[in-house]
Amino acid sequence: MKKLMHILLFLLFVANLAAQKNYVIDSVCVDAKRYYSAYGEQGSTYKWTVTNETGDTIMQSHGTDIKDLITPGLYNYGSEMQITWTTPGFYKITDIQYSIHGCDTLQQGYVRFSIHHLHLRAICNPFAAATLFI
């Protein structure tokens, strides 16, 4: 019984570690141009922030408002941010949506741009438009 409790405790510990991993939404090549999108309520404002591994802010933006037609008369409203990746690293993209009702919503994801992607330049299309929903 004691052995079973140790196994269960170990599995809970491993599950906790796995849950703390960063959510990687994109892996990019050198000079890759990407569009990142977030959707919310009509009339919301957005604040986009990109930080590097040490927590330094490398970019802030209010993004560009988007309005996507779903079906006639029905739209998705949101914001998108464009970035061209030039410096290898591990970056966090954060988007805060401020609704007209006084609520805010935080969405975030991570982008991996490693030196190992540099040798892929010949086969990687750095100008591919990749809209990622975070």
C-alpha positions as CSV (number, residue, x, y, z in Angstrom):
1,M,0.0,0.0,0.0
2,K,2.9,2.4,0.9
3,K,4.5,1.7,-2.5
4,L,1.2,2.5,-4.3
5,M,1.0,5.8,-2.4
6,H,4.6,6.7,-3.5
7,I,3.8,5.9,-7.2
8,L,0.6,8.0,-7.0
9,L,2.5,10.9,-5.4
10,F,5.2,10.6,-8.1
11,L,2.6,10.7,-10.9
12,L,0.9,13.7,-9.4
13,F,4.3,15.5,-9.3
14,V,5.0,14.6,-12.9
15,A,1.6,15.8,-14.0
16,N,2.1,19.1,-12.2
17,L,5.5,19.6,-14.0
18,A,3.9,18.9,-17.3
19,A,1.1,21.4,-16.7
20,Q,3.6,24.1,-16.2
21,K,5.2,23.9,-19.6
22,N,5.0,26.9,-21.9
23,Y,2.4,26.8,-24.7
24,V,4.3,27.2,-27.9
25,I,2.1,28.6,-30.7
26,D,4.7,29.0,-33.4
27,S,8.2,28.1,-34.4
28,V,9.7,30.4,-36.9
29,C,12.6,30.8,-39.4
30,V,14.8,33.8,-39.9
31,D,12.9,36.8,-41.4
32,A,9.6,35.0,-41.0
33,K,6.7,37.5,-41.1
34,R,3.7,36.4,-39.0
35,Y,0.3,37.7,-38.1
36,Y,-1.1,36.8,-34.6
37,S,-4.8,37.3,-34.0
38,A,-7.2,37.4,-31.0
39,Y,-10.9,37.7,-31.1
40,G,-13.4,39.2,-28.7
41,E,-16.4,41.5,-28.4
42,Q,-17.1,44.3,-30.8
43,G,-15.8,47.6,-29.5
44,S,-13.0,46.0,-27.5
45,T,-9.5,47.4,-27.4
46,Y,-6.3,45.3,-27.3
47,K,-2.8,45.6,-26.1
48,W,-0.1,43.4,-27.6
49,T,3.3,42.9,-25.9
50,V,6.2,40.7,-27.0
51,T,8.9,40.0,-24.4
52,N,12.1,38.1,-24.6
53,E,13.5,35.4,-22.3
54,T,14.8,37.9,-19.8
55,G,11.5,39.7,-19.6
56,D,12.5,42.7,-21.7
57,T,9.7,44.2,-23.8
58,I,10.8,44.2,-27.4
59,M,7.5,45.3,-28.9
60,Q,4.2,46.8,-27.8
61,S,1.2,47.6,-30.0
62,H,-2.5,48.1,-30.0
63,G,-2.7,46.0,-33.1
64,T,-5.0,46.4,-36.0
65,D,-8.7,46.0,-35.7
66,I,-10.1,43.1,-37.7
67,K,-13.7,42.2,-38.7
68,D,-14.1,38.7,-40.3
69,L,-17.3,37.8,-41.9
70,I,-18.6,34.4,-40.7
71,T,-21.9,34.3,-42.5
72,P,-24.0,37.2,-44.0
73,G,-24.6,39.6,-41.1
74,L,-22.5,37.7,-38.6
75,Y,-18.9,38.9,-37.8
76,N,-15.9,38.0,-35.6
77,Y,-14.3,41.1,-34.2
78,G,-10.7,41.2,-32.9
79,S,-7.2,42.5,-33.3
80,E,-4.1,41.3,-35.1
81,M,-0.4,42.1,-34.7
82,Q,2.3,41.6,-37.3
83,I,5.9,40.9,-36.5
84,T,9.0,39.9,-38.6
85,W,11.3,37.7,-36.5
86,T,15.0,38.6,-36.9
87,T,16.7,37.7,-33.6
88,P,16.8,34.1,-32.3
89,G,15.2,33.5,-28.9
90,F,12.2,32.3,-27.0
91,Y,9.5,35.0,-26.9
92,K,6.2,35.5,-25.1
93,I,3.3,37.1,-26.9
94,T,0.7,38.6,-24.6
95,D,-2.6,40.1,-25.7
96,I,-4.9,41.8,-23.3
97,Q,-8.5,42.5,-24.5
98,Y,-10.4,45.3,-22.7
99,S,-14.1,45.0,-23.4
100,I,-16.6,47.8,-23.5
101,H,-18.2,46.2,-20.3
102,G,-15.0,46.9,-18.2
103,C,-13.7,43.3,-18.3
104,D,-10.2,42.3,-19.4
105,T,-9.0,39.0,-20.8
106,L,-5.4,37.8,-20.9
107,Q,-4.2,35.5,-23.7
108,Q,-0.6,34.4,-24.2
109,G,1.6,32.0,-26.1
110,Y,5.2,31.5,-26.8
111,V,7.2,31.7,-30.1
112,R,10.4,29.6,-30.5
113,F,13.0,31.1,-32.9
114,S,16.2,29.1,-32.5
115,I,19.5,29.2,-34.4
116,H,18.7,25.7,-35.6
117,H,16.0,27.2,-37.9
118,L,18.7,29.3,-39.7
119,H,19.8,26.4,-41.8
120,L,16.2,25.9,-43.0
121,R,16.1,29.3,-44.8
122,A,16.4,27.7,-48.2
123,I,13.3,25.6,-47.7
124,C,11.4,27.9,-45.4
125,N,9.1,30.5,-46.8
126,P,9.7,33.4,-44.4
127,F,6.9,35.5,-45.9
128,A,4.2,32.9,-45.3
129,A,1.2,34.5,-43.7
130,A,0.4,32.4,-40.7
131,T,-2.6,33.7,-38.7
132,L,-2.5,32.0,-35.3
133,F,-5.3,32.3,-32.9
134,I,-4.2,32.7,-29.3
